[in-house]
Every structure is written in C-alpha cells, then in structure tokens.
Amino acid sequence: MTNFRDGAINGLSRSKPKAKPYPSGPDAEKLACNYLLKQGLLCRTKRGEIDLIMQDADVLVFVEVRFRKTDRFGSAEESITRQKCERLQAAAKAYSQFRSPDSSIAVRFDAVALSPDVNKQGGIAINWVQNFLN
C-alpha cells in the first residue's frame, strides 16, 4: 500500500532539490575568468594567494575575485583590504621572480567584483576594476 501523507510516497519527498542561489568561491572565480576571457584576456593559472593570473597583450594581470551576497557589510570592492593588497603584491612578486627572474615584464592588478543582481542575465553583476593598486 502506498503512503500519500504530506506529499511523500513511501517516505520519499517529492520536493525538488533547492537550487544553489549564489556561486561558491571557486564558482565565482570561474565566472570572473570566463568574463575576462570574453574581454580578450588569456587565462594563465591560479596560484596560492592569487585568484587568477591572466595575460592582456604584453601585460601580466593578477586578478582578485570577490563575491558578496549582500552589501550589508560593504560591497565586494570594499572588501579588498590593505592587508589583502600587500599579500597580493608579495605573491605576484614571488610568482614573477619564479617564472622569469631576469625579465622585467609589465604587471597589473585587477579586481573582479561579483554581486547578486536580479536584472542581469544569470542573476550576477560583474564589475571589472582594472589597475586597482596604482
């Protein structure tokens, strides 16, 4: 005999699994990477403190990706602290010296801030801030 109590059949719920409303950290980084690829940058890698390393013509671009579900405690852009900037610069310097210790390649620090936006396709607004440390 089948039990039809509270929308369940034989103890199994008929409800659909809940959709994940916001991207996780790695998902936000993928969204940012795909966005930058569409802007013409080339993806190099991810390394430690650095979320994305991209190539923009002859410039090596270190990208910090930030996502905020709400601006209750500040925007995604505002969440990048002085300490975070110092760690990014140190990691970028170490990466640059490791990859090409004798060359003086041009570098840039960008940020990609993601936030919920019901008016945007995919429900996420993307703000690309170029050269935010200079």
C-alpha positions in Angstrom: 0.0 0.0 0.0 1.3 3.4 -1.0 1.5 6.2 1.7 0.5 9.6 0.4 1.0 11.6 3.5 2.3 15.2 3.3 3.4 14.9 -0.3 5.6 11.8 0.4 5.4 8.5 -1.3 6.8 5.6 0.8 8.8 8.1 2.9 10.4 9.8 -0.1 9.9 13.5 -0.5 8.5 14.8 -3.8 10.1 18.2 -3.4 12.8 19.3 -5.8 16.3 19.9 -4.6 17.0 23.5 -3.8 19.0 25.4 -6.4 22.2 27.0 -5.1 21.4 30.7 -5.2 24.9 32.1 -5.1 28.2 30.9 -6.5 30.9 29.4 -4.2 34.4 30.9 -4.2 35.6 28.6 -7.0 32.5 29.2 -9.0 32.9 33.0 -8.6 36.4 32.6 -9.9 35.2 30.6 -12.9 32.6 33.3 -13.7 35.3 36.0 -13.4 37.7 34.1 -15.6 35.1 33.5 -18.3 34.1 37.2 -18.2 37.8 38.2 -18.6 38.3 35.7 -21.4 35.3 37.3 -23.2 37.1 40.7 -22.7 40.1 39.4 -24.6 42.4 38.4 -21.8 44.1 35.0 -21.7 44.0 32.8 -18.6 47.4 31.8 -17.3 46.7 30.0 -14.0 45.7 30.3 -10.3 48.4 30.3 -7.7 48.1 30.5 -4.0 47.0 34.0 -2.8 46.3 35.0 -6.4 42.8 34.1 -7.7 43.6 34.4 -11.4 46.6 35.2 -13.5 45.7 36.5 -16.9 47.6 37.8 -19.9 46.5 41.1 -21.5 48.7 41.6 -24.6 52.2 42.0 -23.1 50.9 42.7 -19.5 50.7 40.0 -16.8 47.5 40.6 -14.9 46.9 39.4 -11.3 43.2 39.3 -10.5 41.5 39.3 -7.2 37.9 37.9 -7.3 35.4 39.0 -4.7 31.8 38.0 -4.3 29.3 39.3 -1.8 25.7 38.0 -1.4 24.7 41.4 0.1 26.3 44.8 0.7 25.3 44.7 4.3 28.9 44.8 5.4 30.2 46.7 2.3 30.5 45.9 -1.3 32.7 43.3 -2.9 35.1 46.0 -4.0 35.2 47.5 -0.5 36.1 44.0 0.9 39.7 44.2 -0.5 41.7 45.4 2.5 45.2 46.9 2.6 46.5 43.7 4.1 45.0 41.7 1.2 46.7 44.1 -1.3 50.0 43.6 0.4 49.6 39.8 0.2 48.7 40.0 -3.4 51.7 42.2 -4.3 54.0 39.8 -2.4 52.6 36.7 -4.1 52.7 38.4 -7.5 56.4 39.4 -6.9 57.2 35.8 -6.0 55.4 34.4 -9.0 57.1 36.9 -11.4 60.5 36.1 -10.0 59.9 32.3 -10.2 58.5 32.5 -13.8 61.1 34.9 -15.3 63.6 36.1 -12.7 65.7 38.1 -15.3 62.9 39.8 -17.2 61.0 42.9 -16.3 57.5 42.1 -17.5 54.8 44.7 -17.0 52.2 43.7 -14.4 48.8 45.0 -13.4 46.4 44.2 -10.6 42.7 44.0 -11.4 39.7 43.1 -9.3 36.5 41.4 -10.4 33.6 42.1 -8.0 30.5 39.9 -8.3 27.2 40.6 -6.6 23.6 39.4 -7.0 21.5 41.4 -9.5 18.1 40.2 -10.5 18.2 42.5 -13.5 21.2 40.8 -15.0 21.2 37.6 -17.1 22.4 34.8 -14.7 21.5 37.0 -11.7 25.0 38.2 -11.2 26.5 41.6 -11.8 30.2 41.7 -12.7 32.4 44.8 -12.1 35.9 44.6 -13.5 38.2 47.2 -11.9 41.4 47.4 -13.8 44.7 48.5 -12.3 43.2 49.0 -8.8 46.6 49.1 -7.0 48.1 52.0 -9.0 
